[in-house]
Amino acid sequence: MFHWYFPRFTEAAFRASAVSATTAVAASVTIAHRMMLMSDPTAWTAGTHKEAMRMVSEKVDAITEGSLDAAAEAGRLALRSATGALSSDDVAHGLLAIGVAATKPAVRAARANATRLSL
């Protein structure tokens, strides 16, 4: 619908939605494997405890890195806005870039976990 008006934004939005879909699959694989590992607390081993600790630390790392990357993208958008060289296409693309930057570390971790736990 808006492809003629926001060509760069539309392409970036399609890429972001594709990344979101593949990340959802990777996250579901990871959750399924971890649920099987941790469903019986009486059978926990050192490896299961290590996986539980890894789960939490990965999330904290992804949140920290994602928030810093999102802040950097927001700074770039604000700088372009302050110079007056900002079109409506740039605003839409810049806001999407902030969201993508914020989620990129979580996407990377979800894909890595799905690969690692599937082996």
trRosetta pair geometry for C-beta under 8 A, 3 or more apart (Angstrom, degrees):
i j d omega theta_ij theta_ji phi_ij phi_ji
2 5 4.8 -66 -167 51 77 108
2 6 4.9 14 141 26 111 105
2 9 7.6 -32 117 82 121 119
2 10 6.3 -179 91 -72 85 114
3 6 7.3 -76 -120 64 20 65
3 7 6.2 52 179 -101 62 64
3 10 4.8 49 -110 -84 68 177
4 7 7.2 6 -134 -62 17 91
5 89 8.0 -163 145 -80 63 96
6 9 3.7 -33 165 44 116 120
6 10 5.4 128 100 -30 87 87
6 88 7.5 -92 -91 117 98 95
6 89 5.4 169 -129 -114 72 83
6 92 5.6 -26 -142 73 137 159
6 93 7.9 -180 -169 -48 102 87
7 10 5.9 -55 -144 33 28 111
7 11 6.6 25 160 -15 62 106
7 89 7.6 -5 40 -133 64 133
8 11 6.0 -55 -152 37 31 110
8 12 6.3 27 153 -14 65 110
8 89 5.6 81 44 176 111 117
8 93 5.4 -15 116 -80 111 138
9 12 5.7 -61 -147 43 31 109
9 13 6.0 33 155 -23 68 108
9 89 5.9 -142 -25 -152 108 71
9 92 4.1 -2 -108 114 146 124
9 93 5.0 -121 -86 -66 77 76
9 96 6.5 142 -145 -2 81 144
10 13 5.6 -53 -143 36 29 112
10 14 6.5 31 156 -19 63 103
11 14 5.9 -54 -151 34 30 110
11 15 6.6 30 151 -17 63 105
12 15 5.6 -53 -149 37 34 113
12 16 6.2 34 153 -19 67 106
12 93 5.7 104 21 -131 158 85
12 96 5.3 118 124 112 125 146
12 97 7.4 -46 -173 -63 147 75
12 100 7.7 -96 179 -37 104 147
13 16 5.6 -52 -144 38 32 111
13 17 6.3 30 156 -18 65 105
13 96 6.2 -97 -78 -123 73 150
14 17 5.9 -54 -145 37 30 108
14 18 6.4 32 154 -20 63 105
15 18 5.8 -56 -151 35 31 111
15 19 6.4 30 152 -18 65 105
16 19 5.7 -52 -147 37 33 112
16 20 6.3 38 151 -23 64 105
16 96 6.1 -125 -35 -173 156 109
16 99 7.1 52 -150 99 144 115
16 100 5.6 -106 -106 -83 110 107
17 20 5.4 -49 -147 34 35 117
17 21 6.5 37 154 -21 65 102
18 21 5.8 -51 -149 33 32 110
18 22 6.5 24 156 -11 65 106
19 22 6.0 -58 -146 42 31 105
19 23 6.0 32 155 -21 65 111
19 100 7.6 73 62 -132 156 97
19 107 6.1 -11 172 -134 109 149
20 23 5.7 -58 -145 38 27 112
20 24 6.5 34 154 -25 63 103
21 24 5.7 -50 -151 28 31 113
21 25 6.9 30 152 -15 62 101
22 25 5.7 -50 -154 34 38 112
22 26 6.4 36 149 -17 67 106
22 111 7.5 20 136 -90 104 110
23 26 5.5 -53 -145 40 36 111
23 27 6.0 38 155 -21 68 106
23 103 7.8 -20 -109 161 176 120
23 106 7.6 61 -161 117 138 88
23 107 4.8 -76 -97 -124 130 83
23 110 5.2 74 -156 82 84 149
23 111 7.0 -71 -109 -51 69 88
24 27 5.7 -52 -143 37 29 111
24 28 6.4 29 157 -19 62 105
25 28 5.9 -56 -149 35 29 109
25 29 6.6 30 153 -18 63 104
25 114 7.7 60 118 -128 72 161
26 29 5.8 -54 -151 35 32 111
26 30 6.3 32 152 -18 65 108
26 110 4.4 107 109 141 118 96
26 111 4.8 -58 -136 -90 162 52
26 113 7.2 110 164 66 99 85
26 114 3.9 -114 -154 -22 79 149
27 30 5.6 -55 -147 38 33 112
27 31 6.1 32 156 -19 67 106
27 110 4.8 -37 -70 -149 78 128
27 114 7.5 -68 -47 -61 23 116
28 31 5.7 -51 -141 37 32 110
28 32 6.3 36 157 -22 64 105
29 32 5.9 -55 -149 35 28 111
29 33 6.5 23 156 -14 63 107
29 114 4.2 71 80 -136 127 102
29 117 7.0 157 137 79 91 115
29 118 6.3 -12 169 -69 130 109
30 33 6.0 -60 -150 39 29 107
30 34 6.2 19 158 -12 66 111
30 110 6.1 -120 -7 -151 148 69
30 113 4.3 43 -114 117 129 119
30 114 5.1 -82 -51 -73 89 69
30 117 5.9 119 -120 30 62 147
31 34 5.9 -60 -141 43 29 105
31 35 6.0 33 159 -24 66 108
32 35 5.9 -54 -145 33 26 111
32 36 6.7 25 156 -17 60 104
33 36 5.9 -56 -154 34 32 109
33 37 6.5 30 150 -19 65 107
33 117 3.9 133 107 158 165 131
33 118 7.2 -113 -65 -69 145 52
34 37 5.4 -52 -147 37 38 114
34 38 5.9 1 165 8 71 114
34 51 6.7 -171 -124 152 92 124
34 55 6.7 90 -138 -88 149 134
34 117 7.1 -60 -49 -128 74 156
35 38 6.5 -74 -135 54 24 87
35 39 5.8 50 163 -62 65 100
36 39 6.1 -29 -135 -7 24 119
37 48 5.4 177 166 -122 100 94
37 51 6.0 -30 138 87 156 159
38 41 7.3 24 -174 -80 70 65
38 44 7.4 31 -126 -96 67 98
38 48 6.2 147 -87 -169 73 110
38 51 7.5 -142 -55 94 108 120
38 52 6.5 108 -98 -78 135 105
40 43 4.3 37 103 19 115 111
40 44 7.7 -161 102 -41 65 66
41 44 5.6 -13 -162 -28 49 115
43 48 7.6 102 111 -25 72 163
44 48 4.4 -131 -147 84 71 136
44 49 5.9 81 170 -52 115 85
45 48 5.0 103 45 6 66 99
45 49 7.2 -126 98 0 38 88
46 49 5.7 -55 -149 39 34 112
46 50 6.2 38 151 -23 65 106
47 50 5.5 -52 -146 35 32 114
47 51 6.4 34 153 -21 64 103
48 51 5.6 -50 -149 34 33 113
48 52 6.6 36 150 -20 64 103
49 52 5.6 -51 -151 33 34 113
49 53 6.5 31 152 -15 65 105
50 53 5.8 -55 -149 39 32 110
50 54 6.2 36 150 -23 65 107
51 54 5.4 -52 -145 35 32 115
51 55 6.5 45 152 -30 63 99
52 55 5.6 -44 -154 22 32 117
52 56 7.1 24 154 -11 61 102
53 56 6.1 -58 -155 37 35 106
53 57 6.2 25 155 -12 69 112
54 57 5.9 -61 -141 44 31 105
54 58 6.0 36 160 -25 67 108
55 58 6.1 -59 -151 31 22 111
55 59 6.8 17 155 -16 59 108
56 59 6.0 -60 -156 34 31 110
56 60 6.6 27 153 -15 67 107
57 60 5.7 -54 -147 38 36 111
57 61 6.2 36 155 -19 67 107
58 61 5.7 -58 -148 39 29 111
58 62 6.1 27 156 -18 66 109
58 109 5.0 139 180 -158 116 139
58 113 7.4 68 -172 -63 170 126
59 62 5.8 -54 -143 38 30 109
59 63 6.3 31 157 -20 64 106
59 106 8.0 36 -127 -112 61 96
59 109 8.0 176 -77 122 45 163
60 63 5.8 -54 -146 36 29 111
60 64 6.4 27 156 -17 63 108
61 64 5.9 -58 -148 38 28 110
61 65 6.2 19 160 -10 66 111
61 105 7.1 -137 125 168 78 134
61 109 7.7 137 82 -79 107 141
62 65 6.1 -58 -139 44 28 104
62 66 5.7 28 161 -19 65 115
62 105 4.1 177 -139 119 71 108
62 106 4.4 96 175 -76 138 68
62 108 7.9 -177 -113 56 106 90
62 109 5.2 -81 -74 -3 130 145
63 66 5.9 -59 -140 41 23 110
63 67 6.2 21 162 -19 62 109
63 106 7.9 53 -63 -66 53 107
64 67 6.2 -59 -148 34 24 106
64 68 6.6 19 157 -14 61 108
65 68 5.9 -59 -151 38 31 109
65 69 6.2 28 155 -16 67 109
65 105 4.2 113 87 -69 122 158
66 69 5.7 -56 -143 39 31 109
66 70 6.1 31 158 -19 66 108
66 101 7.2 142 -154 133 64 60
66 102 4.5 65 174 -169 101 51
66 103 6.3 53 -136 -70 130 20
66 104 6.7 165 -108 46 86 68
66 105 4.8 -124 -55 33 87 114
66 106 6.2 5 -62 -19 143 96
67 70 5.7 -52 -142 38 31 112
67 71 6.3 35 155 -21 63 105
67 102 6.8 41 -83 -131 39 89
68 71 5.7 -53 -148 34 31 112
68 72 6.6 33 152 -20 63 103
69 72 5.6 -52 -151 33 34 112
69 73 6.5 32 152 -16 65 104
69 101 4.0 -151 138 170 104 100
69 102 6.5 -173 82 -78 98 37
69 104 6.4 -73 112 42 166 120
69 105 7.2 162 5 -23 140 106
70 73 5.7 -53 -148 38 34 111
70 74 6.2 36 152 -20 66 105
70 98 5.2 67 -152 -171 82 78
70 99 7.6 44 -118 -83 110 22
70 101 5.0 160 -81 96 53 104
70 102 3.8 30 -68 -75 126 93
71 74 5.6 -51 -145 37 32 113
71 75 6.4 39 152 -23 63 103
72 75 5.6 -52 -152 33 32 115
72 76 6.7 35 150 -20 63 101
72 101 7.0 -132 63 175 93 153
73 76 5.6 -49 -151 32 36 113
73 77 6.5 34 151 -16 65 104
73 94 7.3 163 166 -169 93 72
73 97 5.0 -163 -160 124 130 96
73 98 4.4 180 106 -96 126 61
73 101 4.4 174 -26 13 140 156
73 102 8.0 -99 34 -37 136 77
74 77 5.6 -53 -149 38 34 111
74 78 6.2 35 152 -19 66 107
74 98 5.4 61 -65 -114 78 125
75 78 5.6 -54 -144 39 31 111
75 79 6.2 34 155 -22 65 105
76 79 5.7 -53 -147 34 30 113
76 80 6.5 28 155 -15 64 104
76 94 7.3 -156 99 -139 93 106
76 97 7.8 -61 75 111 129 140
77 80 5.9 -54 -149 38 31 108
77 81 6.3 33 151 -20 64 108
77 86 7.9 76 -168 -118 68 131
77 90 7.9 158 -134 152 82 91
77 91 7.7 88 -160 -125 114 51
77 94 3.8 116 -108 179 116 134
77 95 7.3 86 -121 -60 160 52
77 97 7.4 164 -59 65 113 118
77 98 6.8 -44 -14 -53 142 114
78 81 5.4 -54 -147 37 33 114
78 82 6.2 35 154 -23 66 104
79 82 5.7 -51 -145 33 31 111
79 83 6.6 24 157 -14 63 106
80 83 6.0 -59 -148 38 31 106
80 85 5.7 -88 -164 77 79 87
80 86 5.0 113 133 -78 96 99
80 90 6.3 -128 139 166 144 137
80 94 7.0 -148 53 -88 138 145
81 84 7.8 43 175 -68 33 27
81 86 4.9 5 -97 -30 57 157
83 86 7.8 122 65 -28 77 90
85 90 7.8 117 127 -60 66 175
86 90 4.8 -134 -153 87 65 137
86 91 6.2 76 169 -57 109 83
86 94 7.8 -29 -141 -16 111 148
87 90 4.8 104 49 3 67 102
87 91 7.4 -124 99 -6 40 84
88 91 5.6 -47 -150 30 38 113
88 92 6.6 34 154 -13 66 104
89 92 6.1 -57 -150 39 31 107
89 93 6.1 24 156 -12 66 113
90 93 5.8 -58 -139 45 29 107
90 94 5.7 33 159 -25 66 111
91 94 5.8 -56 -143 36 24 112
91 95 6.5 22 159 -16 62 106
92 95 6.1 -57 -149 35 28 107
92 96 6.5 24 154 -13 62 109
93 96 5.8 -58 -149 41 32 110
93 97 6.2 38 151 -25 66 107
94 97 5.4 -51 -145 33 32 115
94 98 6.7 38 153 -24 63 98
95 98 5.7 -45 -154 26 35 114
95 99 6.9 32 150 -13 62 103
96 99 5.7 -55 -154 38 37 111
96 100 6.2 36 151 -18 69 106
97 100 5.6 -52 -142 39 33 111
97 101 6.1 35 157 -20 65 106
98 101 5.9 -56 -147 37 27 110
98 102 6.4 28 154 -21 62 108
99 102 5.7 -55 -148 33 31 112
99 103 6.4 8 162 -3 65 111
100 103 6.3 -70 -146 46 28 97
100 104 6.2 50 155 -53 66 97
101 104 5.8 -32 -144 -2 30 120
103 106 5.3 -64 -162 47 62 112
103 107 5.7 67 141 -30 86 103
104 107 5.6 -54 -145 34 31 114
104 108 6.4 32 158 -20 65 105
105 108 5.7 -53 -147 36 33 112
105 109 6.4 31 155 -17 66 106
106 109 5.7 -54 -146 39 32 110
106 110 6.2 34 155 -21 66 106
107 110 5.9 -55 -145 35 28 110
107 111 6.4 23 158 -14 63 108
108 111 6.1 -60 -149 39 27 107
108 112 6.2 24 155 -17 64 111
109 112 5.7 -58 -143 40 30 110
109 113 6.1 29 158 -19 66 108
110 113 5.9 -55 -145 37 27 109
110 114 6.4 29 156 -20 63 106
111 114 5.8 -53 -147 34 31 111
111 115 6.5 28 156 -15 63 107
112 115 5.9 -59 -151 39 30 110
112 116 6.0 25 156 -16 67 112
113 116 5.7 -58 -139 42 30 109
113 117 5.8 16 167 -9 69 114
114 117 6.4 -60 -134 44 22 100
114 118 6.0 25 162 -26 60 115
115 118 6.0 -61 -145 32 23 112
115 119 7.2 28 158 -29 58 102
116 119 6.4 -56 -165 16 30 111
